Amino acid sequence: MTNNNNDQETKSSKRTRNVNYILFGDFDAFSGNTVRCQYPRPCGTLSETLQELMIPDGLHNLEEDFTIFFLRRNNKTYPELLSTDQFIESDEEYEEMERKTKLKEESEKQKETENSEQNQDKDQLGLTKEEEKEKEKEKKIIEEKKTKDMFFVYFCSSTEESWSTLGNSKNWINFDENIKIMSGDATDGKEILFEVEWYNDLKLENHENNFYVFFDKLDNTIGCKFFSNEKANNFKTLFETFHQKKLEKYQSERNNNKREGEGQVEGVEKGNGNVMGKVDKKGHNDELRKGRDINLERVQIKEKEKEMDKIKENPNGPFLYCMCYVKTIKDDQAVRGTRYHALAIASKFQFISIFKPILMLHLDKTFQKKDSYEEIVADLYKLLNSFEIGEQIQLIEQQKQINRTLTQLPQVYTTELAVDNIQIPIRIPLNMLEDEMLNLSLISLVNDFQESIMVLFNAILMNKRIIFVGYELSAGFVCETVLSSILMVCPPLRGVIRRTFPYANLPTIGLFENVPGYIVGTTNPLFATKNRYWDVLCDVKKKAIQINPDLLSEMQNTPYHEYDQNFIKSVMYSITNLSSENEIRFMFQEYATHVLLMTSQDEAFINKNTQQLETSANQSRIGLLKNTDNFKTFLQDREIRKSLLNIKGMDTSLLTRQLYIKKDFGHNELFKIFEQFLLNINTEEQCLEFLSYFPESKGGLYPIAVNLFHSSEFVRLGVAAVLKRLDSIKTGSGLITGLNMFLLLAYERNIRYLGEKLEKFEKLIKKKIKSKN
């Protein structure tokens, strides 16, 4: 098989998961909150933790609710890498490591068995004739299998881009309890190259002539290349026969288990053990339910949870965003007359809330077919992973920042998913950043907390411990309020979501109490009474913010208070004038960036007098901020971003901020800025990166184009040359066309009137670029 074929097969066979896990749980009158199913395997978090995060307090007062929580924080407040796709791949790397560990353990166990058999043989004086005949018979069977099923074996893990070869051409397959790829070099037929555990969704796919592919539970790909059609067809027959027998056995065992359960309940109903002789009808019903829940389910659930909890928390896996929808229905046959079911999805992508309609439809099915929840969960997993978007959305944070500012670039991926013949439209944002989730609103947060929201702004910025309490409110509303708050500082900060716990209750205090600067949401009012747990308390119901008495002097009536109030009043004025959610988020982003750049002494100011006044007013905040993890991470990210930039020869961020802010430019200083742009922005990639510093929400290219009216001809030459270069690419041309009519006419007029001077200037720039390189 050629390398080209290998590459083609890899691309067609490899799958990207949109959703990593589906979790199902319910409330049991005797066992409490219970996680009954984790699909396709345990996620690595203890069941007792999951059940508290999935099913919120106060659910009995609501028909439905939802919680948002995160898994695999790795005990790190911030990620170490800027590239989000590297976190995504680490999940498969961990699974590959687990697979190799399992194979190693099985290999060692096999060797121990073989050594034991050899020792037993040595202890015997010799084999009887019957034993010798049996051994010869086994050898003949093995040789026949080798001859019949010989093929090449290729393996492609879920983390790699190419196939690797297992063994040699003398490989054969053994269909036993599982699928075993055997080496033909072994004389006893016991050398296992690879073993695939059977599961009910196992499927064989034909990718080209005589080349069959199937996937193991970890999404690793196994390819089998046969020498002839006859051998390939024989393999297909054996595989399908094996799978069908295993499937029938699996279904039979499930049906038997159900019948046994019904039999035990029936035994109680008939009054076995003098039950009927001692209770009245009401007592009889209670005893029935008690017998059913305790004898049939309770022990089974606990045993299943023990098995799931053997899987340790994944130390290298990706950060997982989780959303759980919970619903209650009235059921006279249920204890207390109500049933609670919870269905959650866990994904490395933030867009999981777009699946809400699909999640709710499948949650309804768990009530309708309460004994088939495992099948429902498996169907949901398949459906949500039935389309691939991985390559389009797994961009590094730097590229997402660029894409989202250029609205002419693709921002949304659209598709449809069918549930019971209903086509449900799906719209996935392509450029979401790590700390963002859908359905959040900074406008609502500002409207709720008004000017006092700046206390919250500073608390998040300075790594303070914050708790949101929403007594008698839905857990979902509290979760969204918590996640909306971090949008005040993200961006420019990154990773704040990793110290955020949108929903928590008393049993989960241990998850966050040792995390520096945690942000927690809860519906339990007891948290408000324990100020040892918070520096700032936000009462979501009363829309009030309280500072811990020990921090009043640090956070109240500060020198920068008036500075913050001027900003928040401008935000509230913009909201009153119907500014969009994105515009309000951008205002906070600019303000947070301004504070952080003042702290790093890299900010641009209108003039020196303004710089002195603003720096003086913010001196106490700057002193506190310098020592926070937020500021340290901000500086680290800036250095990483610089290494990823396409524009290398200048500090584009500083120069563009000067154009936006500074008002006292000299002619020469302004001309040198445009000259720097021309010397360092040449390729299309560099032009796109440069344009991302001039988002349309901020006026687009206005800070550059307004200088077309400058009194200095040298400045106008520089401006016209820069705009002309940007006009050479589609995105830049679109932004120039979007300028107001006065600026657009000024651009066209300067191109005509400067004529030969502009051409000579452009040639001079090209010479400088050549000499520079």
N, C-alpha and C positions, 0 to 999 in steps of 0.2 A: 504494500500500500504506500503510495507516494505521500510526501509531506503536504502537497496541495489538498489531496483527499482528506488527510488527517484534519487539516484546518477547517475544511468545509464541514466535515462530520461533527467536529467539536462545536462549531457555531450552531449547527442545526440541533444538536443534542443537549447542549448545556442550558440550564434553566436558571432564571433569577427569581427569587421569592419576593413578592410584594409584602406578604404577611408571613412572619416567622412562626407564630403560634396562635392557636385558638384555645380558649379556656372556657369551660362550662362549670357553673356551680349553682347550688340552690340552698335554701334554708330548711333545715330539718329540726323538728320540734325537740328531738332527743339529742342530736349531735350538734345542733347550731349550724352556723355557716359552713358549707362543705364544698370543696372543689372535687368534682366527680370525674372530670376529664381534662387532660392536657394533650393537645394534638399538634403535630404528629408524634411528639415525645415530650417528656417533662421539660419544662423551661429552665429548671435549675434553681428556682426560688421555692422555699418551703411552702407547703400547702396552707399551713396555718397563717402565713403572712399574706398569701394571695387571697384567701377567703375574706380577710379583713379589708383588703384594698378593693375587692370587687363588690362586696355587698355593704352599702353604707348604713350608718346609724339612722334611725328614724324612718326607715323604709315603709313601715306600717302605716304612715300617714300619707303616703304618696302612691299613685298607681304605677308610676315609672320614674326612674332616675338614672343617672350615669356617674361614673367616676373616671378620672384620668390619673394614671400613675406611671412610674418609670421603673424599669428593671436594668440590672447590670450597670450600676453606677461605678463599680470597681473601686469604691471608697476614694474616688478622686473627685475633687470639686470641679476641676477643669480638665478637658481633654488635652493631651500633650501635642496633638497634631492638628494642623489647620485643615488638612485634606479629609473631608468626611468620608470619601469612598474608602479610605484605608481602614476606618473603623468598621465599615460594612464588611469588608473582606475578612476581618479578623474572626467573624463568627464561623465562616467556613473553615478557616485555618484551625480553629479550636476543634471543630468536628473531625477534621482530618487527623488531628493529633489523637483524639479519642479513638478513632478507627484503628490507627496504628497500634495504640496501646492495647486495644482489644485483641487484635491479631497476634501481637506479641505474647499476651497472656495465654491465648488459645494454643499458640505454637509451643510454648513452654509446657503447657498441660499435656499436649500431645506427646512431647518428648518424654515426659515423666511416665506416661502410659506405656510408651514403647520400651523404655528402659525396664519398667516393671515386668513386661511380657518377656523381654529377653532374659531377665534374671530368673523368671519362672522356667523358661526353656532350659537354662543352664542347670537348674536343680533337678530336672528330669533326666533319666538315663537315656531316653530316646523317644521318638514318636512311634505310636502304633501304626499299623498299616492303614487302618481306617482314617487316622488323623492325617497321615501323609496324603491319602487320596483326597481328603477334604481340602487340604492346603493346595494341592495341585488344581483342584476344581476352582478354587477361588482365584488362583493365578490366571487360569484360562478365561474366566469371566472378565477379569481386569484387562487382559490383553485384548479380548473382543471389544470391550468398551473403548479402549484406546484407539483401536483400528477404526471403529465405527464413528467415533465422535471427535477425532483429532481436529484441532483448529488453532489459529492464532488468537491470543487474548490481549486486548488493549484496555487500559484503565485511564480515565480522566477524572481527577478530583474536582469538586465544585469550586476550587480556588485556582485552578490552572487553566492555561489556554491551549494545551496540546496533549496528545495521547502519549502514554508511556506503555512499553511492552512488558507483559508479565510472562515469565518462563520462556519457552521456545515453541517451535511448531508442534511439538509432541504433547500438547495439552489436551485434556479431556474433561468431561463434566460428570459430576455425580449428583443425582437428584435424591437426596435423603430427606431428613427433617428440614434442611436448608439446601441452598444451591452451593455446591462446592466445586471450585475450579481446581483440578488436580494436575500435578506435573506428571508428564509421561516418562520422566527419567527415573521415577521411584519404582523399584522392583516390587515393593509390597502394595503399591497403590495408595499409600497413606500420606503422601506429601501434599499438603494443601497450599496452593498459591493464594487463594482468596475465597472467602465465604460470604455469601449474601443471605441474610436472614429473611425468611419468607414473611410477607405482609399482604393483607387482603387487596391492596391496590397495585400489586406487582403487575407490570405490563411489559410485553415484548414488542419492540418496534423494529421494522425493517427499513434501514436507511439507504441501502443500495444493494446491488446484486450480491447475495451470499454474505451480507454484513448485517448482523442483528445487534440491537442495543437494548439494554434494560437498566433501570436505576435502582440503587439501594435506598434505604431509608434516609440516608444523609445527602441524597441528591448526587452522589458520585455516579459516574457513568461507566458501565462495563460493556465493551464491544467485543463481539465474537465474529471473526472472519474465517469462513470455511473454504475448503479447496474445491468444492463442487456443489452443484444444486442438490444432489442426492443427500450429501451430508448436512447441508443447511436445512433442507426440508425435514430430515430426521430429527435434527436438533429442535426445530420449531414444534414438532409433534410431541417430543418428550417434555419440552418446557410447558406447553399448554396442558398436557395430561397431568403433569406434576402440580401445576397451579390449580387446576380444577379439583383434584382430589383434596388438596390442602384447604381450598375454599369451602368445599362441601363439609369437611371435618370441622372447620371453624364455625360454620353456620349451625351445624348439628349440635356442637357443644354449647353454643349460645342458646339454642332452643331448649336443650336439656336443662340448662341452668334456670331458664325461665320457668319450666315445668316444675322443677324441684322447689323453686320459690313459691309457686302457686300451691304446691302440695303441702308445704309447711304451714301456709296461711290457712288452707282448708282444714288441716288437722286441728288448728286452734278453733276454727269455726264449729267443728263437730263436737267440741267439748272435750278433747283429749286431756287427760290429766285432771279431771273433775272441774274444769273451768266453768262449764255450763251449770254445774250444780251449785255454784257459790255466788253467782252474780246475776243481776237483773239484766234487762236488755241494754240499758245504757252502759252498765259496767261491762257487758259482753263486747260492745262496740269498742270501748276503750281498750279492753284486753286484746282485741283483734289488732288494733292499730299498734299497740305496744309490741305485740308478738311479731307483727310484720316488720316494724322499723328496727327493733333491736335484734331479732333473730336472723333476719335476712339481709338487711342493708348495713346496719351499723358496723358489724364485724368486717363485712366485705369492703366497705368504704375505708375503714381504718387500715386494712391490709393494703388496699390500693394506694392510699396516701403514703404509706411507709415505702412502697416500691418507688413512687414518684420522688419522694424526698431523698432517696439514695443518690440522686443526681445532684452534684454540688453546683453552687453558683458558678457560672462560666466566668473565669477570670479575664479572658481575652476577647469575649464576645462584644458585639456592638451594643451601644446604648439603645434600649428599646422603649418606644413610645407605646403606651397601652391605653385603650379605651374600653370601658365595660358598661354595657347597658343592662339595666335591671328592671324587671317588671313584676307586678303582683296581680293575681287574679283571685276572685272568690271561688272557693271549692268546698262544698259541704263535706266531701269525703276526706279532705285534708285535716290534719290536726290544727286546731284553732281556726279552721274554716278559710284559710288563705294559703296560697302557694307563692313562693318567691323563686324566680329563676334569674340567673345572671350569665351573660355571654360576652366574652372579651376577646379582642384581637390585640396582638403584640407585634409591632413592626419596627424596623430600623428607619422607616420613613415617617415624617410628621403628618402626612395628609390623611391619616386613618379615619378622621371624622367624615370624610366624603362617603364612607361605606355605611353610614348610619342607617339609611333605609334598608339596605340588604341585611344588616345585622339585626334590625328589628323584625324583619320578616322571618328570619331563621329562629329568632328567639320565640316568636309566636308558635313556630313548629314544635319547639320543645315542650310546650304545653299540650299541643294537640297529640303528639306522639311521645309521651313521657318515657317510654321504654326504648326509644330509638335515638336518644340524644347523641350517642357516639357516631351514628351514621349522619345525623344532621350536622354535627361539628365537622366531620370529614368532608361532607359536600360543600360546606362553607369555605373550608380551607382550599379545596380544589378550585372553586369559583373565583375567589379573590386572587389566586395565583395563576389564573387561566390566561392572563395577558402579561406581556413583558414591557417594563418601562425603565428597567434598571440603568441601562447605558445613558438614557436621556436625562435622568435625574441625578445620577451619581457624579455630580460635578464638584470640584473643589470650591470652597467658600468664596475664593477670590473670583472665580468665573461667574458664580451666582450673583455676586455683588454687581458685576459689570452688566450681566444680562438683564437684571431687574430694573436698572436705570435707563435701559434702551428699549422703549416699549415697542419698537419696530421688530424686535427679535421675538421668537416664540416664547410665550409665557405660560401656556396651558396645554396639557395633553388631554384629548377627549376620546372617549370610547363608550361602549354600552355593555352592560351585563344583564343576562336574562335570568329572572327568578320566576318560576312557574309561568312561563310564557309572557312575563311582563318585562319589557325592555327598560332598564333603569340607566339613565345617562350618568356618566362619570366624567368629571372635570378635575384633573390633577394639576395643581400649580407646579411648575418645573423649577422655580428658583427660590424656594423657601429656605431660609437660613435655620441654623440649628436650634435657636431659641424661640422659633415661631411655631404656632399651631393655628389651625383654621377656626373660624367663628369667634374670634376675639375682638374686643373693642376698647381702644383707649379712650374714645369719645365718651362711652358710657362710664368709664372709670373716673374721668375728669368731672362729668356731670354729677356723679355720686358724691365725690369727696371735695370738690371745689378747690379752693386755695390750699387746703390742708394736704392735698396730694403731694406737695413738694417735700413734706416730712417723709413720706413714703419714698419719693425719688431719691433723697439723700440717704435714707436707710439702706436701700438696695445698692446704691453706688458705693457705700462705705462698709459693705459686708455685715450689716447688723442682722440680728435674729428677728424675723418678722412672722407673726401669726395672724391669719385672717380667720375670724370666727363668724359663722353664719347660722346662728341658732334658729331652728324652725324653718330654715331655707333648704332648698334642694342641694345635695352634694355637687351636682353638675354645675349649678350657678356659682357656687363657691370656687370650684375648680377653674372655671373660666375667668373669674375675677382675679384669682391668683396669677394665672398665666398672662392675663392682660397687663398686669402691673410690671412685669419684667420687660415689656416692650418699650418702657420709658428709657431704658438704657441699653437695649439690645436691638440692633447695633447702636453704638460702636463696640460695646462689650460683647463677649461670646462665652458661652458655657455656663451662664447663670442658671439655666434650666437644670443643670446637673446637681444643683443644690436646692432645687425646688421640689416640694412634695404637695401637689395640688389637693390631694385628699389624704387625711390621716385621722386616726382615732387613738384613744388611750392605749390599746394593745400594740400600736405600731410606733410608740414613742422611741423605742430603741433604734428605729431605722434612721432617725434624723438627729437625735440629741447630741451626737458627737460630730456633726457636720458643721464646720464654721460658716456662719452667715446664712443659715437655712431660711427658706421661705415656705411656710406651711399653711394649708387650708384645712379647716375642720368645721363640723357642725355641732361639736360638743362644747357647751358653754363653760365647762370646767377649766378649759385652757385659759380663759380670760382671768380666772381667779388666781392663777399660778404665775405671777410675774417673773419667777425665776426662769421661766421658759422663753420669755420674749423681751426684746429691747423696744419693739414697736408693735402695738396691737391695733388691728383694723377691724372694727365691728361692721361687718358687711350689711347687717340689717338696719342698724342705727345710722350708718354712713358717717361714722366718727373714727378718728385716729387718736390713739393714746400713746404717750411716750413713757417708758419705764422711769419711775422717779429718780433712779440712780443716774439717768442720762439726760435729765432736763437741762442742766447747765451746758451740756455739750451740743444739744440738738435744738434748743428753743431760744428764740430771740438772739440769733447769731448775727454777726456783721453782714453775712451774705443773705439774710432773710429778705431784705428789701429788693435785692438783686433777683432773687427767686420769684418774688411776688410780681415784679414787672413782667417776668417771662410768662408766668401762668395766666396773668390777666390777658396777655396777647393771645395765648392759646384759647382761652374762654371766649374772647372776642371773635376769633376765627371760627370757633364752633357755632357761635350765634349766627355768623354769616354763612353757615352751611358749608364750611370746608369739609373735604372728604376725610375718611379714616386715614388714608395714606398720607395726606398733607399734615394731619395732626401728628402722626408717627414721625414724619420727617422733621417736624419742629422739635420734638423731644430728642431725636437723634442728633440734630445740629447742636442743641443745647448741651447734651451730655458730652459730645465731642469737644465742644468749646471748653467745658470745665476740665476735661482730661488733658487737652492740649495746653491749657494754662498751667496745669500741674507739671507737665513735662517741659514747660517753657518753650513750646514750639508754636504757639498760637500767633496768628496775625491780628492786628488791631487797626482801627480806623486811623489813629495817630498815636503819638507817644503819650499825650495827656490822657487819652482814654485807656491806654495800656496801664498806666500808673494807677488810675482810679479803680479799674476793674480788678487788677491784681491785688491791690490793697484790701478791697472789700471781700475778696475770696481767700485771703491768706490763711485763715483758720481752717477752712475746708481743704485747701491745698495741703496743709500740714498733716491733716488726718488721712487724706486720700492717698498720700505717698506711701503709706505703710500697709495698704490693703492688698489682698490677693488680686482684686479686680484690676488695680492699676498695674501691678506687676505683669499680669496676663496681657493687658492692653499693650504694654511696651514690647513684650515677647511677640505678640501677633503682628505688630508693626514691622518688626525685623523679618519675620517669616514672609509677610506680604511683599516686602521689598525684594526678597529673593525670588518671588514668583512673578514679579512684574515683567511685562514686555518692554516697558520704557525704563531703561537702566541709567541714563546719563544725567538725570535731574530728579529733584524732589517734586514730583508733579502735584502731590497733595498740598504742599506748602505754597507753591506758586499759584495754583488755582484758587486757594483760599484767600491769597492776597488780592487777586483780581475781584473776588466777591466783596471783600471787607475793606481793604485799604483805600483811602481817599486822597492821600497826599503824595502820589507818585510824581517823580520828576520825569521829564521826557526820556532821558537816557535809560533810567531804571525800567520804565514801562517797555521801551523798545527791546531791551535785553531779555525781558521775559518772553516776548514773542519770538525773538531770535532763538532762545533756548528751546521753545516748542518746535521750531522748524528744524533745528539740528538733531532733535531726538525722536521726532515722530515721522516715520517714513513708511513702515509697512502697514497693511490693512489691520493687522492685529493691534499694532500700536495706536492706530487711529481710533479703533473701537474702545480700547482701554482709556484713551484720552477723553473720548466723548462721555464715558461713564462718570466723569467728574462734573458734568454739566447736565444733570437730569432735567427732564421737561418740567417736573414739579417745582423746580427751582428757577425756571425761566429759560432753560436750555442754554444756547450759546450767547445769550444777551450780554454777559460780562465781557466777552471778547468783541462782539459785533458793535457794541455801543462806542467803542474807540474808533470806528470808521469816521466819526465826526471830530476826531482829535485835531488840534491846531497844527501838530507836527506832521509833516509829510512822511518822515521816517517811521513814525508810529503807525500811520495809515498803511504804509507799505507792508509792515510786519503783520498787521491785522488781515489785510487782503490776502497775503501769501498763506497765512494759516488757514483762513476760511476756504481758499481755493484748494488747498491740499485735502481738507476734510470733505470738500465737495466732490472729490475724486472717488469716494466710496459711497455705496447706496445709502447706508445709515446716516452718514454725515450730510449727504445731499438732502435727505428727508428733513433733518433738523434745521438746515439752512432755509429750506423752503418754508418751514414753520415759523420763521422769524416774522415780526410784525412788518407791515408794509414799508414803514420808513427805513428800517434797518435793511430790508431786502433790496430796496431801491438804492440805498447808500452803497451796498456791496457791489451791485451791478455797475453803478456809476464809477466807483473806484477802480474796478477791473478795467473799464474802458479808458478812463482818463490817465491812469498810471501807466497803462500800456507797456512801452519799451522799458521804462524804469522798473516795472514789476518783473519783466523777463530778466533783465540784468541782475536784479536783486536775487531772483531764484537761482540763477547760474552761480552767483557768488556763494550762496548757501550750499549748493551742491559741491563746490570746490572745498569748502570748509568741512563738509561731511567726509569727503574722500581723504583729506589730510588728517582728519580726526581718526579715521579707521586705519 
